[in-house]
Every structure is written in structure tokens, then in C-alpha cells.
Amino acid sequence: MSAVVVLRGDARMRGLGQAMACPEAGPAVRQAIRTRLAAAPANRRFLAAQRDATARLAPEALAEIAGIAAGFELEAGEVFDFLHLGCLADLAAAPDDRDGCSAFACDGLVAKNRDFRPEHAALQRIFLHEDPAWRGGRVLCLGSLGAPGAWSSGMNGAGLALADTQIATADHGPGLLRYFLMNRLLADCATVAEALATIAAMPHAGGGSLVLADATGAVAAVELRHGRVDVARTAPAARTNHYTAAPEALTAPGHSVGRLATLRAALATGGDPRAVLALHAPTALCRHAPDASPTLSAAIWEVRAGAAQIALGPPCTAHWRRFVPSPEGWRETHASA
């Protein structure tokens, strides 16, 4: 794939724009969502509470989901439930340890390896979102067709960047889902301080972490549970797939602790962030089949320059594409090995 998917307008129009830009992907999107839903544990009470909470806290998320569903010939409820599958697995005390990701923020950048299910390799896209109501300006992000906005990582025109990692928790409750939170932060916030104030002002569904950085050099890592939110402001900030601030009842993936140690050791010595993301030892950050959650892509968001480097594939072999600010949002300048 070569083109950035440009989505303009309000939330529903941007959701609908996914299918308008990529109509050939419809069958793969429906299969990816419905196959997962068919195997998911049921928890109608939690999902009903989440719909009520989302309608109150982030109505724009429901509007974007409605557009995605209409475009890809799905029910809006299917897309909404799909986005909550991590919560449902946790509540059933059967967390899915296949979802990975390693992320860090330091020295004016946010970087992430996206470790996810292989079927999403064909669905992931670079998106440019533009909504005239957004205070943060345009958003360049990495995500998947069938999911809203920055369903992995992204940066807005004000220079705020963020990336998430999946972390299982037994502490879920009605509140803002992490994926909806990420898009709210990129739409409304220009700095890490503003993002942290927004996070503190609302209840959260629980699960996962965020690393953030802004153009002033500020950095933060946030660990989300329904009953507590832990914030660290030290740099570098690095997270994988377990909580660092307090114990968790649910088990994390076995390689998460090793990946975090590898990541922290590499960051302590500095160097090219692309080389850090491509590490295969001591514990691999760049992961390959037969791993159930291989590294599908990597992104480096350069917050001071407002630029980005993105590899649509494992960072050890994929070509890196560079994007720099332009009057239209961002433009690609070159690809490098």
C-alpha cells in the first residue's frame, strides 16, 4: 500500500470514509471482526454499561463507529463489541496474551512496535484525520480499517504524540475505553499536561497503558485501570504488557517483563530508535511468526519536528517511510531501508 488514507469531516463522515477509500477491504474487515466476536465471551451487562458511559463521555466515538459500520456493512454493535474484546476476555478471567506491543517516549519522540494478530497486517493503514472541530489540529496515525482513529499510535498537528500497549486487568468498569481516550487526547490536547488533565477528569474502562510526549519535551507514561490511574513523568518512559505501578491479579504475557528490560537497557545507551525497535535479543522486541502476535509495523513520532517515520512491516526488514509537516497536514518525503 502506498497512499495515506485521508479522512475529513465529522466523526461519522470520517468513519464512513474508511470504506469509501478502501472498498476492497470490506470482506476482510467483516471477517476479522466477526471471527473474533464468534469466539468471544459474553457479558451483555458490561457492554450495556459501556454503551451508556460512551454516549455520555465520548459521543463522537459512537458516531465514528456508526460510520465505520455503515461503510463496511456491519452493525454498529458489532464494531463496538469488537473494540471491547480485551475487556470481555479479562472479565472472563481468560486474558488473551497474544496481543503485544512495546512502546517508549524520550528525547522528543514516541515510538512503538505494533504486535498484533496477523490478519491485521492487511488491514493496517496510515490515516490522516481532519475535523474542523479539533483543537489539536490534524492527526496522523497508524491503525486498522474497521477501528476508529489512532488504534495504535499517532500525533496531532500541535505536536502531541501517544502510543498504547495492551495490559490485562481484573479491574474493569464503566468508563472511557482506551481506544476512545487516545482519539480524544489527540483531538483536544496540545501538551502532555493537558492530556493528563483530561485523563484525570474522567472514569476509565480500564486496561492498558499509554506513553506520551509533546513538543516541549514533556513525557509521561499512564497505566489505566477502572479503579486507579498511575502516572509517571520520568523519561524515558517505556511500557510493554504488564503493570509496573501496582500488582495485577491477571497474568501478563510471559515475555513482557523481558521485553521491558531489553527496552530499558537499550534506551539507557541511546542510539537510533529504529535500531531499538528492531532488537531481537536478549528478549525480542521485533517479533516474528510463529509468534501469535508478530510485529506488524513500527512507528516513530518526532514531536519536536512534527515528523514521523513508519514501517509497515517488522522494523528489522521493512522500509521506513518519512512524513513531514505540510500545508495539507503531512507529506511523504522518502522511504529508506
N, C-alpha and C positions, 0 to 999 in steps of 0.2 A: 504494500500500500504506500502511496506517495503523498496523497493530499491530506491536509488537515481538514477535519470536519468542522465547518463553520456553522454555528447555531446562533441565530439572532432573534430577539423578541422577548416576550414574557415567558414565564416558566412553561406553560403548556405548549407554546409555539416552539420553544427550544427542545422540549421532549418529543414533539411530533416531528421536528426536523431531523432527528436521527434516522428514522425510516425513509424520509424524503431524500436524504443524502445517500443512504446505503440500502436501497430496497432489496437488493440481492441477499442481504444478510438476514432477512426475516425468518426463513426456516431454521437457521442456526440459532437465532435468538430464542425462538419459541422452544426449540429442543433443549437448549441449555437451561432455560427456566423451568419448563415442565418436568424434565427428567429429575431435577433436584427436588422439586416440590413433591413429586410422587413418592419419594423416599424419606420425606421429612417427618419428624414427629409433630403431632397436632397439639396445639394449645390455643384454642379459639378465644379463651378468656383474655390471655395476654395480648393477642393480636387485636382484639376489640378495644382493649385499653390503650394500646399503642395508636390505633387509628384516631381515637379521641384526643390523645396527647399531641399527635402530629397535627391534627386540624387546628389545635389551639396554639401550638408553638411554631409550626412551620407549614402554614397552608400552601406555600409555594412548592414544597416538596410533593404534596398530593397533586398539585396541578401539573408538575413536570411528569410525575408517574402517569397521570391520566393521558398526557400527550404521548409518552412512550408506548403505553398500552394500545392506544388507538392506532398509532402508526404501525406497530408490529402485530396487530390483530390478536391482542391478548386482552384479558380482563384486567382492570386496574388492580383488583385484589390480588391477582396472581403476581404482579410485579411487586406490590407492597409486601406480600408474604415472603417472596423470594429474597428480598433485601433483609429480612429478619431471620433468615435461616440459622445464622450463627447464634442468635439469642434462643431460638427454639431448641437447638441441639444442647446448649448449655442448660436450659431449664429442664431438659430430659436427662440431665447428668450424663450426657453422651457427647461431649465436645468433639467437634471434627478437627483433628490435629493435622489435616492436610493443608490447611491454609497457613502460609508462612509470612514472609516479608521481613526485611531488615532495613532500618531507616536511621538516618542521623542528620543532625543540624550543627554546623560550626563554620567559622571563618566565612561568613557571608553566603552560605548556601544550605539548601536542604537536599538530601539525596536518598534514594530508595531503590532497592531491588524488589520488584513485584513478583512474589512467589505465589502462584495460584494454579487452579485447575487447568490442565492442558487445553480443554475445549475453548477457553477464553483467549487463547493465543490468536485465533481467527477473529475474535470479536473486539479485541482491544483497539482503541483508536486514540489519536491525539485530537483533542477538541479545543476549539476556540469559542467560548461563550461570550455573548454580548447582550446585556439587558440594560436599557436606559435608566432603570430604577436603581442600579447598583452603585453604592458609594465607592466601592473598591475598584471600579472600572472593569475592563475586560478581564477574562480569566482564560489562561492557557492551562490545560490539564490533561492528564492521562487517565483513561477509564475504559469502560466497556460499553458497547451497544447493548441496550436493554437496561441500563442503570443510569441514575441521574448524575450529571456533572462530574466532579472530581472523585471518582470511585477508586482512587488510589493515591494521587498526589496532584498538586497544582500550584499555580502562582497567579496573583492578580496584578493589575497594572500599577497598583500602589507599591508593589514590592514585598507583599506578604506571601510567603510560601509555606506549605504544610504537606505532610505525608502521614499516613496511618499504618499501624500494624494491627493484626487481629490478636486478641488475647481473650481466652475463655474465662468466664466468671460465673459463679453461682449467684451473684448479686445483680439481678436484672429487675427492672420495674418500669412503670410508665414514665416516659420521658423522651427526649430527643435522641433519635438513633444517630450513631457516629457519622454515617454517610451524609445524613441531612445536616448535621452540625458542620461538617467540613465545607459544604457548599454555602451555608450561612456565613461562616467566617470569611470566606473568600469574597462573598458579595458585599459584606458590610464593613469589614475591618481593614485598616491600613497598617497597623502595627501589631506586634506581639502583645503589647499591653492591652490594646483594645480587644484582641481576640480572647485573652484571659478574662477580661471583664465580662465579655459575652458568655463565655463558658460558665463563669461563676454565677451568672444571673438566671440560670435555667436548670430544670431537672434533666437527668440523662437516663437513657435506657440502660446504659452500662455495657462494658465490653470494649477492649482495645486501647490503643494509645495513639497520641499524636505527637509529632515533633514539628516545631515551627521556628521560623526565622524571618526577620524583616530587614529592610534596607538600612536601618540604624545600627545593625549589628546585634540586636537583641535575639536571644534564643530561649526556647522553653521546650520541655517535654511534659506531656499531660497523660496521666493514666486514669481511665474512666471506669467507674463502677456506679451503679444506681445510688448507693448509699454513701459514696465518698469519691472525691476527685482529688488526685495528688498531682501537684505541680512542682517541677524542678526547673530552676532558672540557670543552672550551671552549663557551661559549654566545655567540650562538645556534649550534645545530648544524643544518646543512642538508645534505640529500643528494638527488641525482636518480638517474641511471642509469649512473654511471661511478665508478671508484675514485679517491679523492683521495690516499691514503697511499702508494701504490706503483704502478708501471706495470702494465698488464694486456695480455696478448697478444691477447685478443679485442676486437673493435671495439664500442664503445658506440653507442647511437642518436645520430644527428648533432646533434640539438637538446639533448642532455643538458647539455653544457657551458654553452650559452646559457641554459638554464633555471636552472642553479645560479647563474650570475652574476646573473640577474634576481632570483632569490630572495634572495640575499645582499644585494644592493643595497636591496631593499625592506625587509628586516629591519633594516638599518642605520639606516633613518629611522623605524622604529617604525610605529605605526598599527594599524588594525583587521586582525586576521589573516584575516577573511573577505575583505577587500579585497585582501590579498596573494594569497590563493588564486585570486581572480577575475582576476588580471592577464593581459592579452593581449599585452603588449609590455614590453621590447624583444623577448624571446622568450617565447612564450605559456606560462604555467603552466596556465591553463584552456584545454583543447584541445577542438576540435570536429571533426566529420566535415567533409571526408573523411579526417581523420587516422585511421589504422588502430587507434589506441589512444586514443580520446577520453576526456575526464574524465567518469566515470560518477557520481562522488559526491565529497563533501568532508566531512572530519570535523575538529573541534577538541575536544581533550580538555583540560579545565581542571582540572589536577591539584590545585591548592590548594582549590578549591571542590568537587572531586569531581563536577563537572558536565560536560556535553557539548553541543556543537552539531553537528548532522549535516544535510547537504543531500543528498537522494537525487536527484542530478542535477548538472549543472555549476554551480559556485558563483556564476557571474555571473547566473544566472536562477532557479535553484531556490529554493524556500522552505526556510529553515533551521528545524529542529526543535530545541528545547532540552530537555534531560533533567537533572533534579536528583536528588540522593540522596533515598531514601525508605526506610521500613522493609522494603519489598519488593525493594529494590535501587535502581531509578531510576524516576521518573515523568516523563512529558512535561508541560511547563508551557504552552508556546505555540509557535506557528510564526510566523515573521516573514519579510518579503520580503527 
